Structure formats: structure tokens, C-alpha cells
């Protein structure tokens, strides 16, 4: 188990920069997916204090 990083690790920074090279700008969800994937891959556990969160969205998301 590794500790929560205090800065953006180099390999994660590269992944996020690669997302920005796509034709369309990445969404916050794209960023979170890359971060979550990195945390899972490196078996990083969250800090012991609760992380700030926003309420989950309910219902359909996107255009009607």
C-alpha cells in the first residue's frame, strides 16, 4: 500500500497531458478516469481524512 501523493507523479502527468492532445478537450470525467486508473494501478490508498466531494448526479446526463 502506498501513500497518497502530494504532487502529480510524472507518469500521471504525462497521461493527463496526452489527454489534452486529443482533438476534443477532455472532460473532468476523462481526467478523473485517468487519475482513478493510476491510483488503482499503483495501489494507492486515500488519505485517512475524508476527501471533499460533490453530490452525485441523478438522472440522465448530457443532451436530451
PQR file of N, CA, C, O and H, with PARSE charges and radii, in Angstrom:
ATOM      1  N   UNK A   1       0.840  -1.170   0.000 -0.4000 1.5000
ATOM      2  CA  UNK A   1       0.000   0.000   0.000 -0.0000 2.0000
ATOM      3  C   UNK A   1       0.890   1.239   0.000  0.5500 1.7000
ATOM      4  O   UNK A   1       1.804   1.351   0.817 -0.5500 1.4000
ATOM      5  N   UNK A   2       0.628   2.154  -0.901 -0.4000 1.5000
ATOM      6  CA  UNK A   2       1.404   3.386  -0.998 -0.0000 2.0000
ATOM      7  C   UNK A   2       0.591   4.552  -0.456  0.5500 1.7000
ATOM      8  O   UNK A   2      -0.637   4.507  -0.384 -0.5500 1.4000
ATOM      9  H   UNK A   2      -0.115   2.063  -1.565  0.4000 1.0000
ATOM     10  N   UNK A   3       1.304   5.578  -0.087 -0.4000 1.5000
ATOM     11  CA  UNK A   3       0.649   6.776   0.446 -0.0000 2.0000
ATOM     12  C   UNK A   3       0.141   7.666  -0.687  0.5500 1.7000
ATOM     13  O   UNK A   3       0.667   7.645  -1.800 -0.5500 1.4000
ATOM     14  H   UNK A   3       2.302   5.615  -0.146  0.4000 1.0000
ATOM     15  N   UNK A   4      -0.869   8.429  -0.383 -0.4000 1.5000
ATOM     16  CA  UNK A   4      -1.450   9.377  -1.319 -0.0000 2.0000
ATOM     17  C   UNK A   4      -0.377  10.386  -1.721  0.5500 1.7000
ATOM     18  O   UNK A   4       0.264  10.959  -0.840 -0.5500 1.4000
ATOM     19  H   UNK A   4      -1.296   8.446   0.521  0.4000 1.0000
ATOM     20  N   UNK A   5      -0.152  10.626  -3.016 -0.4000 1.5000
ATOM     21  CA  UNK A   5       0.900  11.566  -3.432 -0.0000 2.0000
ATOM     22  C   UNK A   5       0.541  13.015  -3.110  0.5500 1.7000
ATOM     23  O   UNK A   5      -0.632  13.389  -3.108 -0.5500 1.4000
ATOM     24  H   UNK A   5      -0.673  10.160  -3.731  0.4000 1.0000
ATOM     25  N   UNK A   6       1.545  13.807  -2.845 -0.4000 1.5000
ATOM     26  CA  UNK A   6       1.329  15.233  -2.554 -0.0000 2.0000
ATOM     27  C   UNK A   6       1.481  16.093  -3.815  0.5500 1.7000
ATOM     28  O   UNK A   6       1.046  17.244  -3.839 -0.5500 1.4000
ATOM     29  H   UNK A   6       2.498  13.503  -2.847  0.4000 1.0000
ATOM     30  N   UNK A   7       2.082  15.545  -4.831 -0.4000 1.5000
ATOM     31  CA  UNK A   7       2.208  16.226  -6.121 -0.0000 2.0000
ATOM     32  C   UNK A   7       1.789  15.235  -7.206  0.5500 1.7000
ATOM     33  O   UNK A   7       1.591  14.052  -6.930 -0.5500 1.4000
ATOM     34  H   UNK A   7       2.435  14.609  -4.811  0.4000 1.0000
ATOM     35  N   UNK A   8       1.655  15.721  -8.433 -0.4000 1.5000
ATOM     36  CA  UNK A   8       1.264  14.843  -9.537 -0.0000 2.0000
ATOM     37  C   UNK A   8       2.487  14.034  -9.958  0.5500 1.7000
ATOM     38  O   UNK A   8       3.482  14.613 -10.393 -0.5500 1.4000
ATOM     39  H   UNK A   8       1.816  16.683  -8.657  0.4000 1.0000
ATOM     40  N   UNK A   9       2.432  12.701  -9.838 -0.4000 1.5000
ATOM     41  CA  UNK A   9       3.554  11.868 -10.280 -0.0000 2.0000
ATOM     42  C   UNK A   9       3.793  12.036 -11.782  0.5500 1.7000
ATOM     43  O   UNK A   9       2.869  12.312 -12.547 -0.5500 1.4000
ATOM     44  H   UNK A   9       1.624  12.231  -9.485  0.4000 1.0000
ATOM     45  N   UNK A  10       5.045  11.863 -12.182 -0.4000 1.5000
ATOM     46  CA  UNK A  10       5.434  12.108 -13.566 -0.0000 2.0000
ATOM     47  C   UNK A  10       4.624  11.301 -14.567  0.5500 1.7000
ATOM     48  O   UNK A  10       4.169  11.845 -15.573 -0.5500 1.4000
ATOM     49  H   UNK A  10       5.796  11.638 -11.560  0.4000 1.0000
ATOM     50  N   UNK A  11       4.435  10.001 -14.307 -0.4000 1.5000
ATOM     51  CA  UNK A  11       3.710   9.176 -15.278 -0.0000 2.0000
ATOM     52  C   UNK A  11       2.245   9.584 -15.381  0.5500 1.7000
ATOM     53  O   UNK A  11       1.662   9.501 -16.462 -0.5500 1.4000
ATOM     54  H   UNK A  11       4.804   9.559 -13.489  0.4000 1.0000
ATOM     55  N   UNK A  12       1.647  10.018 -14.291 -0.4000 1.5000
ATOM     56  CA  UNK A  12       0.265  10.507 -14.335 -0.0000 2.0000
ATOM     57  C   UNK A  12       0.201  11.844 -15.066  0.5500 1.7000
ATOM     58  O   UNK A  12      -0.731  12.088 -15.832 -0.5500 1.4000
ATOM     59  H   UNK A  12       2.121  10.085 -13.413  0.4000 1.0000
ATOM     60  N   UNK A  13       1.179  12.706 -14.838 -0.4000 1.5000
ATOM     61  CA  UNK A  13       1.241  13.997 -15.534 -0.0000 2.0000
ATOM     62  C   UNK A  13       1.301  13.779 -17.050  0.5500 1.7000
ATOM     63  O   UNK A  13       0.620  14.466 -17.812 -0.5500 1.4000
ATOM     64  H   UNK A  13       1.936  12.508 -14.215  0.4000 1.0000
ATOM     65  N   UNK A  14       2.117  12.821 -17.474 -0.4000 1.5000
ATOM     66  CA  UNK A  14       2.218  12.508 -18.909 -0.0000 2.0000
ATOM     67  C   UNK A  14       0.880  12.023 -19.457  0.5500 1.7000
ATOM     68  O   UNK A  14       0.480  12.414 -20.554 -0.5500 1.4000
ATOM     69  H   UNK A  14       2.669  12.262 -16.856  0.4000 1.0000
ATOM     70  N   UNK A  15       0.184  11.170 -18.696 -0.4000 1.5000
ATOM     71  CA  UNK A  15      -1.122  10.649 -19.124 -0.0000 2.0000
ATOM     72  C   UNK A  15      -2.121  11.794 -19.291  0.5500 1.7000
ATOM     73  O   UNK A  15      -2.852  11.840 -20.281 -0.5500 1.4000
ATOM     74  H   UNK A  15       0.509  10.853 -17.805  0.4000 1.0000
ATOM     75  N   UNK A  16      -2.155  12.714 -18.330 -0.4000 1.5000
ATOM     76  CA  UNK A  16      -3.087  13.844 -18.406 -0.0000 2.0000
ATOM     77  C   UNK A  16      -2.730  14.775 -19.560  0.5500 1.7000
ATOM     78  O   UNK A  16      -3.621  15.298 -20.230 -0.5500 1.4000
ATOM     79  H   UNK A  16      -1.561  12.677 -17.527  0.4000 1.0000
ATOM     80  N   UNK A  17      -1.437  14.986 -19.798 -0.4000 1.5000
ATOM     81  CA  UNK A  17      -1.023  15.812 -20.937 -0.0000 2.0000
ATOM     82  C   UNK A  17      -1.422  15.164 -22.254  0.5500 1.7000
ATOM     83  O   UNK A  17      -1.815  15.856 -23.193 -0.5500 1.4000
ATOM     84  H   UNK A  17      -0.714  14.560 -19.254  0.4000 1.0000
ATOM     85  N   UNK A  18      -1.323  13.841 -22.332 -0.4000 1.5000
ATOM     86  CA  UNK A  18      -1.740  13.132 -23.552 -0.0000 2.0000
ATOM     87  C   UNK A  18      -3.234  13.305 -23.811  0.5500 1.7000
ATOM     88  O   UNK A  18      -3.657  13.390 -24.964 -0.5500 1.4000
ATOM     89  H   UNK A  18      -1.004  13.278 -21.570  0.4000 1.0000
ATOM     90  N   UNK A  19      -4.031  13.358 -22.751 -0.4000 1.5000
ATOM     91  CA  UNK A  19      -5.471  13.584 -22.926 -0.0000 2.0000
ATOM     92  C   UNK A  19      -5.723  14.929 -23.604  0.5500 1.7000
ATOM     93  O   UNK A  19      -6.659  15.060 -24.392 -0.5500 1.4000
ATOM     94  H   UNK A  19      -3.687  13.290 -21.815  0.4000 1.0000
ATOM     95  N   UNK A  20      -4.897  15.924 -23.304 -0.4000 1.5000
ATOM     96  CA  UNK A  20      -5.085  17.260 -23.863 -0.0000 2.0000
ATOM     97  C   UNK A  20      -4.651  17.369 -25.317  0.5500 1.7000
ATOM     98  O   UNK A  20      -4.943  18.366 -25.976 -0.5500 1.4000
ATOM     99  H   UNK A  20      -4.136  15.817 -22.663  0.4000 1.0000
ATOM    100  N   UNK A  21      -3.962  16.361 -25.821 -0.4000 1.5000
ATOM    101  CA  UNK A  21      -3.540  16.366 -27.221 -0.0000 2.0000
ATOM    102  C   UNK A  21      -4.625  15.831 -28.152  0.5500 1.7000
ATOM    103  O   UNK A  21      -4.471  15.885 -29.372 -0.5500 1.4000
ATOM    104  H   UNK A  21      -3.725  15.550 -25.286  0.4000 1.0000
ATOM    105  N   UNK A  22      -5.718  15.318 -27.592 -0.4000 1.5000
ATOM    106  CA  UNK A  22      -6.820  14.817 -28.417 -0.0000 2.0000
ATOM    107  C   UNK A  22      -7.499  15.969 -29.134  0.5500 1.7000
ATOM    108  O   UNK A  22      -7.332  17.130 -28.760 -0.5500 1.4000
ATOM    109  H   UNK A  22      -5.843  15.274 -26.601  0.4000 1.0000
ATOM    110  N   UNK A  23      -8.263  15.646 -30.162 -0.4000 1.5000
ATOM    111  CA  UNK A  23      -8.978  16.676 -30.925 -0.0000 2.0000
ATOM    112  C   UNK A  23      -9.960  17.442 -30.057  0.5500 1.7000
ATOM    113  O   UNK A  23     -10.013  18.671 -30.105 -0.5500 1.4000
ATOM    114  H   UNK A  23      -8.398  14.703 -30.467  0.4000 1.0000
ATOM    115  N   UNK A  24     -10.737  16.718 -29.266 -0.4000 1.5000
ATOM    116  CA  UNK A  24     -11.693  17.390 -28.389 -0.0000 2.0000
ATOM    117  C   UNK A  24     -11.105  17.469 -26.982  0.5500 1.7000
ATOM    118  O   UNK A  24     -10.395  16.567 -26.536 -0.5500 1.4000
ATOM    119  H   UNK A  24     -10.694  15.719 -29.227  0.4000 1.0000
ATOM    120  N   UNK A  25     -11.408  18.540 -26.311 -0.4000 1.5000
ATOM    121  CA  UNK A  25     -10.878  18.739 -24.963 -0.0000 2.0000
ATOM    122  C   UNK A  25     -11.422  17.664 -24.023  0.5500 1.7000
ATOM    123  O   UNK A  25     -12.594  17.299 -24.117 -0.5500 1.4000
ATOM    124  H   UNK A  25     -11.985  19.272 -26.673  0.4000 1.0000
ATOM    125  N   UNK A  26     -10.592  17.159 -23.127 -0.4000 1.5000
ATOM    126  CA  UNK A  26     -11.062  16.135 -22.197 -0.0000 2.0000
ATOM    127  C   UNK A  26     -12.023  16.739 -21.175  0.5500 1.7000
ATOM    128  O   UNK A  26     -11.912  17.910 -20.813 -0.5500 1.4000
ATOM    129  H   UNK A  26      -9.640  17.455 -23.051  0.4000 1.0000
ATOM    130  N   UNK A  27     -12.952  15.928 -20.724 -0.4000 1.5000
ATOM    131  CA  UNK A  27     -13.887  16.367 -19.697 -0.0000 2.0000
ATOM    132  C   UNK A  27     -13.270  16.111 -18.324  0.5500 1.7000
ATOM    133  O   UNK A  27     -12.238  15.451 -18.211 -0.5500 1.4000
ATOM    134  H   UNK A  27     -13.042  14.977 -21.018  0.4000 1.0000
ATOM    135  N   UNK A  28     -13.896  16.625 -17.313 -0.4000 1.5000
ATOM    136  CA  UNK A  28     -13.454  16.328 -15.951 -0.0000 2.0000
ATOM    137  C   UNK A  28     -13.530  14.829 -15.692  0.5500 1.7000
ATOM    138  O   UNK A  28     -12.703  14.281 -14.963 -0.5500 1.4000
ATOM    139  H   UNK A  28     -14.735  17.161 -17.405  0.4000 1.0000
ATOM    140  N   UNK A  29     -14.523  14.161 -16.287 -0.4000 1.5000
ATOM    141  CA  UNK A  29     -14.651  12.717 -16.121 -0.0000 2.0000
ATOM    142  C   UNK A  29     -13.470  11.988 -16.749  0.5500 1.7000
ATOM    143  O   UNK A  29     -13.006  10.987 -16.204 -0.5500 1.4000
ATOM    144  H   UNK A  29     -15.195  14.606 -16.879  0.4000 1.0000
ATOM    145  N   UNK A  30     -12.974  12.474 -17.892 -0.4000 1.5000
ATOM    146  CA  UNK A  30     -11.786  11.879 -18.511 -0.0000 2.0000
ATOM    147  C   UNK A  30     -10.584  12.004 -17.578  0.5500 1.7000
ATOM    148  O   UNK A  30      -9.822  11.055 -17.396 -0.5500 1.4000
ATOM    149  H   UNK A  30     -13.351  13.288 -18.335  0.4000 1.0000
ATOM    150  N   UNK A  31     -10.426  13.200 -16.986 -0.4000 1.5000
ATOM    151  CA  UNK A  31      -9.335  13.411 -16.039 -0.0000 2.0000
ATOM    152  C   UNK A  31      -9.469  12.468 -14.851  0.5500 1.7000
ATOM    153  O   UNK A  31      -8.503  11.814 -14.458 -0.5500 1.4000
ATOM    154  H   UNK A  31     -11.044  13.972 -17.134  0.4000 1.0000
ATOM    155  N   UNK A  32     -10.679  12.399 -14.277 -0.4000 1.5000
ATOM    156  CA  UNK A  32     -10.882  11.556 -13.110 -0.0000 2.0000
ATOM    157  C   UNK A  32     -10.633  10.086 -13.453  0.5500 1.7000
ATOM    158  O   UNK A  32     -10.071   9.351 -12.641 -0.5500 1.4000
ATOM    159  H   UNK A  32     -11.464  12.931 -14.596  0.4000 1.0000
ATOM    160  N   UNK A  33     -11.040   9.654 -14.634 -0.4000 1.5000
ATOM    161  CA  UNK A  33     -10.805   8.264 -15.042 -0.0000 2.0000
ATOM    162  C   UNK A  33      -9.312   7.958 -15.094  0.5500 1.7000
ATOM    163  O   UNK A  33      -8.876   6.900 -14.640 -0.5500 1.4000
ATOM    164  H   UNK A  33     -11.496  10.251 -15.294  0.4000 1.0000
ATOM    165  N   UNK A  34      -8.526   8.882 -15.647 -0.4000 1.5000
ATOM    166  CA  UNK A  34      -7.076   8.686 -15.727 -0.0000 2.0000
ATOM    167  C   UNK A  34      -6.460   8.661 -14.331  0.5500 1.7000
ATOM    168  O   UNK A  34      -5.582   7.843 -14.055 -0.5500 1.4000
ATOM    169  H   UNK A  34      -8.880   9.742 -16.017  0.4000 1.0000
ATOM    170  N   UNK A  35      -6.911   9.542 -13.460 -0.4000 1.5000
ATOM    171  CA  UNK A  35      -6.388   9.594 -12.091 -0.0000 2.0000
ATOM    172  C   UNK A  35      -6.771   8.333 -11.334  0.5500 1.7000
ATOM    173  O   UNK A  35      -5.933   7.730 -10.665 -0.5500 1.4000
ATOM    174  H   UNK A  35      -7.625  10.206 -13.685  0.4000 1.0000
ATOM    175  N   UNK A  36      -8.039   7.929 -11.437 -0.4000 1.5000
ATOM    176  CA  UNK A  36      -8.510   6.739 -10.742 -0.0000 2.0000
ATOM    177  C   UNK A  36      -7.753   5.499 -11.223  0.5500 1.7000
ATOM    178  O   UNK A  36      -7.366   4.649 -10.421 -0.5500 1.4000
ATOM    179  H   UNK A  36      -8.720   8.419 -11.981  0.4000 1.0000
ATOM    180  N   UNK A  37      -7.546   5.404 -12.535 -0.4000 1.5000
ATOM    181  CA  UNK A  37      -6.796   4.285 -13.106 -0.0000 2.0000
ATOM    182  C   UNK A  37      -5.377   4.250 -12.544  0.5500 1.7000
ATOM    183  O   UNK A  37      -4.867   3.181 -12.208 -0.5500 1.4000
ATOM    184  H   UNK A  37      -7.860   6.095 -13.186  0.4000 1.0000
ATOM    185  N   UNK A  38      -4.733   5.427 -12.441 -0.4000 1.5000
ATOM    186  CA  UNK A  38      -3.379   5.499 -11.912 -0.0000 2.0000
ATOM    187  C   UNK A  38      -3.353   5.078 -10.441  0.5500 1.7000
ATOM    188  O   UNK A  38      -2.489   4.298 -10.038 -0.5500 1.4000
ATOM    189  H   UNK A  38      -5.147   6.295 -12.714  0.4000 1.0000
ATOM    190  N   UNK A  39      -4.282   5.581  -9.644 -0.4000 1.5000
ATOM    191  CA  UNK A  39      -4.332   5.232  -8.222 -0.0000 2.0000
ATOM    192  C   UNK A  39      -4.524   3.727  -8.036  0.5500 1.7000
ATOM    193  O   UNK A  39      -3.873   3.115  -7.189 -0.5500 1.4000
ATOM    194  H   UNK A  39      -4.983   6.214  -9.971  0.4000 1.0000
ATOM    195  N   UNK A  40      -5.412   3.139  -8.825 -0.4000 1.5000
ATOM    196  CA  UNK A  40      -5.671   1.705  -8.736 -0.0000 2.0000
ATOM    197  C   UNK A  40      -4.443   0.907  -9.157  0.5500 1.7000
ATOM    198  O   UNK A  40      -4.065  -0.057  -8.491 -0.5500 1.4000
ATOM    199  H   UNK A  40      -5.940   3.636  -9.513  0.4000 1.0000
ATOM    200  N   UNK A  41      -3.821   1.309 -10.262 -0.4000 1.5000
ATOM    201  CA  UNK A  41      -2.635   0.607 -10.776 -0.0000 2.0000
ATOM    202  C   UNK A  41      -1.509   0.590  -9.748  0.5500 1.7000
ATOM    203  O   UNK A  41      -0.801  -0.409  -9.619 -0.5500 1.4000
ATOM    204  H   UNK A  41      -4.127   2.092 -10.803  0.4000 1.0000
ATOM    205  N   UNK A  42      -1.341   1.690  -9.016 -0.4000 1.5000
ATOM    206  CA  UNK A  42      -0.256   1.810  -8.052 -0.0000 2.0000
ATOM    207  C   UNK A  42      -0.678   1.459  -6.624  0.5500 1.7000
ATOM    208  O   UNK A  42       0.083   1.656  -5.677 -0.5500 1.4000
ATOM    209  H   UNK A  42      -1.917   2.501  -9.121  0.4000 1.0000
ATOM    210  N   UNK A  43      -1.891   0.942  -6.480 -0.4000 1.5000
ATOM    211  CA  UNK A  43      -2.414   0.522  -5.181 -0.0000 2.0000
ATOM    212  C   UNK A  43      -2.279   1.628  -4.134  0.5500 1.7000
ATOM    213  O   UNK A  43      -1.866   1.385  -3.000 -0.5500 1.4000
ATOM    214  H   UNK A  43      -2.510   0.782  -7.249  0.4000 1.0000
ATOM    215  N   UNK A  44      -2.635   2.841  -4.540 -0.4000 1.5000
ATOM    216  CA  UNK A  44      -2.560   3.982  -3.631 -0.0000 2.0000
ATOM    217  C   UNK A  44      -3.869   4.078  -2.865  0.5500 1.7000
ATOM    218  O   UNK A  44      -4.949   4.091  -3.455 -0.5500 1.4000
ATOM    219  H   UNK A  44      -2.971   3.038  -5.462  0.4000 1.0000
ATOM    220  N   UNK A  45      -3.761   4.144  -1.572 -0.4000 1.5000
ATOM    221  CA  UNK A  45      -4.926   4.261  -0.702 -0.0000 2.0000
ATOM    222  C   UNK A  45      -5.197   5.735  -0.419  0.5500 1.7000
ATOM    223  O   UNK A  45      -4.255   6.522  -0.336 -0.5500 1.4000
ATOM    224  H   UNK A  45      -2.883   4.134  -1.093  0.4000 1.0000
ATOM    225  N   UNK A  46      -6.458   6.125  -0.269 -0.4000 1.5000
ATOM    226  CA  UNK A  46      -6.764   7.523   0.027 -0.0000 2.0000
ATOM    227  C   UNK A  46      -6.253   7.911   1.409  0.5500 1.7000
ATOM    228  O   UNK A  46      -6.003   7.045   2.247 -0.5500 1.4000
ATOM    229  H   UNK A  46      -7.223   5.485  -0.337  0.4000 1.0000
ATOM    230  N   UNK A  47      -6.099   9.206   1.647 -0.4000 1.5000
ATOM    231  CA  UNK A  47      -5.658   9.646   2.962 -0.0000 2.0000
ATOM    232  C   UNK A  47      -6.696   9.279   4.023  0.5500 1.7000
ATOM    233  O   UNK A  47      -7.842   8.962   3.706 -0.5500 1.4000
ATOM    234  H   UNK A  47      -6.303   9.909   0.967  0.4000 1.0000
ATOM    235  N   UNK A  48      -6.278   9.327   5.265 -0.4000 1.5000
ATOM    236  CA  UNK A  48      -7.172   8.931   6.347 -0.0000 2.0000
ATOM    237  C   UNK A  48      -8.295   9.939   6.572  0.5500 1.7000
ATOM    238  O   UNK A  48      -9.351   9.582   7.095 -0.5500 1.4000
ATOM    239  H   UNK A  48      -5.346   9.584   5.523  0.4000 1.0000
ATOM    240  N   UNK A  49      -8.079  11.194   6.184 -0.4000 1.5000
ATOM    241  CA  UNK A  49      -9.149  12.182   6.321 -0.0000 2.0000
ATOM    242  C   UNK A  49     -10.056  12.116   5.098  0.5500 1.7000
ATOM    243  O   UNK A  49      -9.606  11.755   4.011 -0.5500 1.4000
ATOM    244  H   UNK A  49      -7.221  11.485   5.759  0.4000 1.0000
ATOM    245  N   UNK A  50     -11.339  12.466   5.271 -0.4000 1.5000
ATOM    246  CA  UNK A  50     -12.248  12.408   4.117 -0.0000 2.0000
ATOM    247  C   UNK A  50     -11.858  13.429   3.044  0.5500 1.7000
ATOM    248  O   UNK A  50     -11.430  14.544   3.344 -0.5500 1.4000
ATOM    249  H   UNK A  50     -11.704  12.760   6.155  0.4000 1.0000
ATOM    250  N   UNK A  51     -12.015  13.020   1.808 -0.4000 1.5000
ATOM    251  CA  UNK A  51     -11.748  13.916   0.687 -0.0000 2.0000
ATOM    252  C   UNK A  51     -13.017  14.700   0.364  0.5500 1.7000
ATOM    253  O   UNK A  51     -14.119  14.162   0.479 -0.5500 1.4000
ATOM    254  H   UNK A  51     -12.362  12.114   1.564  0.4000 1.0000
ATOM    255  N   UNK A  52     -12.880  15.962  -0.037 -0.4000 1.5000
ATOM    256  CA  UNK A  52     -14.073  16.721  -0.408 -0.0000 2.0000
ATOM    257  C   UNK A  52     -14.706  16.128  -1.659  0.5500 1.7000
ATOM    258  O   UNK A  52     -14.002  15.734  -2.589 -0.5500 1.4000
ATOM    259  H   UNK A  52     -11.985  16.399  -0.130  0.4000 1.0000
ATOM    260  N   UNK A  53     -16.009  16.065  -1.681 -0.4000 1.5000
ATOM    261  CA  UNK A  53     -16.728  15.518  -2.829 -0.0000 2.0000
ATOM    262  C   UNK A  53     -17.918  16.405  -3.169  0.5500 1.7000
ATOM    263  O   UNK A  53     -18.372  17.209  -2.355 -0.5500 1.4000
ATOM    264  H   UNK A  53     -16.580  16.385  -0.925  0.4000 1.0000
ATOM    265  N   UNK A  54     -18.401  16.240  -4.369 -0.4000 1.5000
ATOM    266  CA  UNK A  54     -19.628  16.889  -4.797 -0.0000 2.0000
ATOM    267  C   UNK A  54     -20.725  15.833  -4.797  0.5500 1.7000
ATOM    268  O   UNK A  54     -20.434  14.643  -4.916 -0.5500 1.4000
ATOM    269  H   UNK A  54     -18.032  15.587  -5.030  0.4000 1.0000
ATOM    270  N   UNK A  55     -21.976  16.247  -4.664 -0.4000 1.5000
ATOM    271  CA  UNK A  55     -23.068  15.260  -4.721 -0.0000 2.0000
ATOM    272  C   UNK A  55     -23.074  14.542  -6.074  0.5500 1.7000
ATOM    273  O   UNK A  55     -22.757  15.136  -7.104 -0.5500 1.4000
ATOM    274  H   UNK A  55     -22.213  17.214  -4.567  0.4000 1.0000
ATOM    275  N   UNK A  56     -23.434  13.277  -6.054 -0.4000 1.5000
ATOM    276  CA  UNK A  56     -23.544  12.507  -7.289 -0.0000 2.0000
ATOM    277  C   UNK A  56     -24.711  13.042  -8.114  0.5500 1.7000
ATOM    278  O   UNK A  56     -25.723  13.475  -7.563 -0.5500 1.4000
ATOM    279  H   UNK A  56     -23.691  12.795  -5.216  0.4000 1.0000
ATOM    280  N   UNK A  57     -24.561  13.010  -9.439 -0.4000 1.5000
ATOM    281  CA  UNK A  57     -25.641  13.438 -10.323 -0.0000 2.0000
ATOM    282  C   UNK A  57     -26.709  12.356 -10.378  0.5500 1.7000
ATOM    283  O   UNK A  57     -26.402  11.164 -10.360 -0.5500 1.4000
ATOM    284  H   UNK A  57     -23.739  12.658  -9.886  0.4000 1.0000
ATOM    285  N   UNK A  58     -27.958  12.780 -10.445 -0.4000 1.5000
ATOM    286  CA  UNK A  58     -29.062  11.825 -10.580 -0.0000 2.0000
ATOM    287  C   UNK A  58     -29.697  12.009 -11.941  0.5500 1.7000
ATOM    288  O   UNK A  58     -29.714  13.108 -12.494 -0.5500 1.4000
ATOM    289  H   UNK A  58     -28.207  13.748 -10.459  0.4000 1.0000
ATOM    290  N   UNK A  59     -30.215  10.928 -12.465 -0.4000 1.5000
ATOM    291  CA  UNK A  59     -30.913  11.003 -13.745 -0.0000 2.0000
ATOM    292  C   UNK A  59     -29.955  11.034 -14.905  0.5500 1.7000
ATOM    293  O   UNK A  59     -28.746  10.891 -14.719 -0.5500 1.4000
ATOM    294  H   UNK A  59     -30.202  10.035 -12.015  0.4000 1.0000
ATOM    295  N   UNK A  60     -30.485  11.222 -16.124 -0.4000 1.5000
ATOM    296  CA  UNK A  60     -29.661  11.208 -17.326 -0.0000 2.0000
ATOM    297  C   UNK A  60     -28.734  12.424 -17.367  0.5500 1.7000
ATOM    298  O   UNK A  60     -29.073  13.505 -16.887 -0.5500 1.4000
ATOM    299  H   UNK A  60     -31.467  11.338 -16.275  0.4000 1.0000
ATOM    300  N   UNK A  61     -27.571  12.215 -17.945 -0.4000 1.5000
ATOM    301  CA  UNK A  61     -26.579  13.269 -18.073 -0.0000 2.0000
ATOM    302  C   UNK A  61     -26.342  13.483 -19.555  0.5500 1.7000
ATOM    303  O   UNK A  61     -26.261  12.521 -20.318 -0.5500 1.4000
ATOM    304  H   UNK A  61     -27.295  11.337 -18.335  0.4000 1.0000
ATOM    305  N   UNK A  62     -26.231  14.727 -19.964 -0.4000 1.5000
ATOM    306  CA  UNK A  62     -25.949  15.024 -21.376 -0.0000 2.0000
ATOM    307  C   UNK A  62     -27.139  15.668 -22.045  0.5500 1.7000
ATOM    308  O   UNK A  62     -28.065  16.142 -21.386 -0.5500 1.4000
ATOM    309  H   UNK A  62     -26.297  15.508 -19.343  0.4000 1.0000
ATOM    310  N   UNK A  63     -27.102  15.678 -23.352 -0.4000 1.5000
ATOM    311  CA  UNK A  63     -28.146  16.320 -24.142 -0.0000 2.0000
ATOM    312  C   UNK A  63     -29.377  15.439 -24.226  0.5500 1.7000
ATOM    313  O   UNK A  63     -29.289  14.211 -24.212 -0.5500 1.4000
ATOM    314  H   UNK A  63     -26.350  15.293 -23.887  0.4000 1.0000
ATOM    315  N   UNK A  64     -30.519  16.088 -24.313 -0.4000 1.5000
ATOM    316  CA  UNK A  64     -31.784  15.345 -24.437 -0.0000 2.0000
ATOM    317  C   UNK A  64     -32.034  14.930 -25.860  0.5500 1.7000
ATOM    318  O   UNK A  64     -33.050  14.297 -26.149 -0.5500 1.4000
ATOM    319  H   UNK A  64     -30.590  17.085 -24.324  0.4000 1.0000
TER
END
